[in-house]
Amino acid sequence: MTIQLRSEWALRWVLPAFVSVMLVALIAFTLSWAASRSDELAVSRQRDLVILTVAKLKAGIAHDQESATVWDDAVKNTRWRNINWIDANLGSWMHSYFSHDVAIVLAPDLVPAYQFPADSSEFFKPEDLQNSYLALARRLQERLTAGDTSGISDKTLSIGEADVTYVGVRPAIVSVKPIISDTGSIEQVPGQEMLHVAVRFLDGDLPSMIGKEYAFSGLEFTATRPKDQSVAIVPLAARNGEIYGYFRWEPFTPGQRVLEATLPSLLISFVALFAGSSLAGGAIWRRSQRLASSRAALRHQATHDLLTGLLNRVQFGAELHCRMLEAAHDESHSVVFVDLDHFKRVNDEYGHSVGDELMVLAATRLSDFLPESVIARGEGDEFTVFLQGLDAERCEELASQLVDLFKMPFFIGTVRVAIGASVGVAFAAGSCDPVELTRQANIALYHAKTAGRDTYAVFGKHMDELLRKRRALEADLRSAVEKRIELETFYQPVFSKDGGLSSFEALVRWKHSTSGYIPPDQFIPVAEEIGLIPDIGAFVLEDACKMLVELPHITVAVNASSVELGSPDYALRVLATLNKWRVRPERLEIELTETASTNKTSEIRETISNLKAVGVRFAIDDFGTGYSSISRIQKFDVDRVKIDRSFVEEMHKSDSRALVVAMIDMAHAKGLRVTAEGVETEEQRAALGRLGCDELQGFLLSRPLPHEAALIFASRFDTGKVDRNLIYA
């Protein structure tokens, strides 16, 4: 109880708080990362814009120069040293119109013929100015002398040299252009042209002008790299890579602003998430408790007999297999079969309710007598027991005590019931085959029954004759399958709930040459053990396709074990048979039986998928009899489920009826049709019809018919010669 309370507290408070914190933290981290990336992108774009602005400024200064340097008048007036004209057009005009800070006209010997401003600034000396342009001027003269025209286009009229440098302590863009004729009518010696130098300082008011134009906050020039990591910078580098300073500014960070604006929303989201998940946690807790109870009930139903509460046959086999795997080499163990004698007589004399109560009392008596043993209910009135750690003598002693135990009468209400029991024991030491041990116990039980009942038998060498008969049965079955003799296909009609003939189920029968008809529950397990099921299945499928050709307006179902469905060539074999008989695949239905266990779930799923792709339909046979049946409705894509006859027989009981209702509702919820097997009374037929069962099948409606008889039955049914009301009588 304490663990449950702690779990509920964790689910309603701890887990919601943890989930809310994690989700909000994840959202905050995501927003922070997105904001950081957004800010990085914004700063990167701002840097690119500053770099582009500087580049455009450098190109713009050269372009500004060409407005006056590519001009015949400029060539003439600079040759004549017309200072007034030079000042008006190449000096003060450049300053006032283009904001150039310094303009110089150089003679071919690179001696200044004109300079604006004429006087030296307090920030630099004349030699500083000369040093800033002299290398560029010489490089330009070399290019002019060599006749270099690279870079000249419709927009660029002359070659030039420009770079970032220092004029004294001030960073500047220095551009040098030749003064040339725009018409080409003035003859000029290459390399002897007058040169025009333009200087634009990058400090002073230029950064603020750029900042206003492009919305940079606090854009300014600094000679050293800023240490403040919060500011954005762009280095001013010359063509040789030398850095002459930095532009710095307060970067625009939209992501950070968005993040700050969302913080209140994150807090609200945390509160909402916590409240919602807390409510959801409470609901999940309550639902999980209900689901846990339902799962426990379903798990118990899947592994236990519904009537007695003991393990069922399938689960007993699984337990036996596990115990055998874990058994030590010197450990002794045995399987005991207990079959109630004269149980059918009790049902006939007192009714099924007394018979059911007798089974419950017998199970209780057996469990009380062997409280530490593994006990299961087998088929009908049979119990199976696994005893571990007992030697052969003690096992035989227990078998005798079991016979005496069931000699004592049972009291059910006012009814005194005396039955008895037959017991078969198989003993082994060390690891052994659990199937073989179970088979030996079953043979011993058969010996006890043939010995007159109400006794026990221990499997031994004296039972070799039974083994010989088993081997003979196997040989006869092999012969019957190989030669296609003695095997017959019977067809049991399946009816819709309104009385119409819906389909046939193909069932194999073995008419032994000397023993007559051998029940399927005797030879089918033998066929599975010796690997004949695929051949028998192929025989039935062949006959079923022939029936489909003869009855073109009806469908036929055939049974297929897990062994067949798990075979990689089963789908191809089915399609080949359908093609041989030219039968449409949608007229064939394959029923998945539980007569053989397999772990080839993926192979079975692939086989079903391949056949359904062409139209073949699938059904789950004996639905509800084991855990695998319940799970198969989830594992495999089927069209129909067939409720096992054991549930139909018990429908007069409220719990069994509830299970039938649940199975029908579950199947219909998944879009599956439902067929009920083993309908033997009018009450069962009427009840199943009211519950919405789609098809009915059983001895009340019709017994299985041979091939020819089924043909006659179907033809008379179609022509109305069969009284449909009598079918259910």
Sequence and secondary structure as in RCSB ss.txt:
>XXXX:A:sequence
MTIQLRSEWALRWVLPAFVSVMLVALIAFTLSWAASRSDELAVSRQRDLVILTVAKLKAGIAHDQESATVWDDAV
KNTRWRNINWIDANLGSWMHSYFSHDVAIVLAPDLVPAYQFPADSSEFFKPEDLQNSYLALARRLQERLTAGDTS
GISDKTLSIGEADVTYVGVRPAIVSVKPIISDTGSIEQVPGQEMLHVAVRFLDGDLPSMIGKEYAFSGLEFTATR
PKDQSVAIVPLAARNGEIYGYFRWEPFTPGQRVLEATLPSLLISFVALFAGSSLAGGAIWRRSQRLASSRAALRH
QATHDLLTGLLNRVQFGAELHCRMLEAAHDESHSVVFVDLDHFKRVNDEYGHSVGDELMVLAATRLSDFLPESVI
ARGEGDEFTVFLQGLDAERCEELASQLVDLFKMPFFIGTVRVAIGASVGVAFAAGSCDPVELTRQANIALYHAKT
AGRDTYAVFGKHMDELLRKRRALEADLRSAVEKRIELETFYQPVFSKDGGLSSFEALVRWKHSTSGYIPPDQFIP
VAEEIGLIPDIGAFVLEDACKMLVELPHITVAVNASSVELGSPDYALRVLATLNKWRVRPERLEIELTETASTNK
TSEIRETISNLKAVGVRFAIDDFGTGYSSISRIQKFDVDRVKIDRSFVEEMHKSDSRALVVAMIDMAHAKGLRVT
AEGVETEEQRAALGRLGCDELQGFLLSRPLPHEAALIFASRFDTGKVDRNLIYA
>XXXX:A:secstr
 HHHHHHHHIIIIIHHHHHHHHHHHHHHHHHHHHHHHHHHHHHHHHHHHHHHHHHHHHHHHHHHHHHHHB HHHH
HHHHTT HHHHIIIIIHHHHHHH  SEEEEE TTS EEEEES S  TT  HHHHHHHHHHHHHHHHHHHHHT  T
T  SS  S  EEEEEEETTEEEEEEEEE B SSS S   TT S EEEEEEESSTTHHHHHHHHHT EEEEEESS 
   TTSEEEEEE TTS EEEEEEEE   HHHHHHHHHHHHHHHHHHHHHHHHHHHHHHHHHHHHHHHHHHHHHHH
HHHB TTT SB HHHHHHHHHHHHHH  TT EEEEEEEEETTHHHHHHHH HHHHHHHHHHHHHHHHHHSTTSEE
EE STTEEEEEEES  HHHHHHHHHHHHHHTTS EEETTEEE   EEEEEEEEESS  HHHHHHHHHHHHHHHHH
TTSSSEEE  GGGHHHHHHHHHHHHHHHHHHHHT SEEEEEEEEEETTS EEEEEEEEEEEETTTEEE HHHHHH
HHHHTT HHHHHHHHHHHHHHHHHHSTT EEEEEE HHHHTSTTHHHHHHHHHHHHT  GGGEEEEE  SS  S 
HHHHHHHHHHHHTTT EEEEEEETSSHHHHHHHHHS  SEEEE HHHHHTTTSHHHHHHHHHHHHHHHHTT EEE
E    SHHHHHHHHHTT SEE STTT   EEHHHHHHHHHHHHHT S HHHHT 
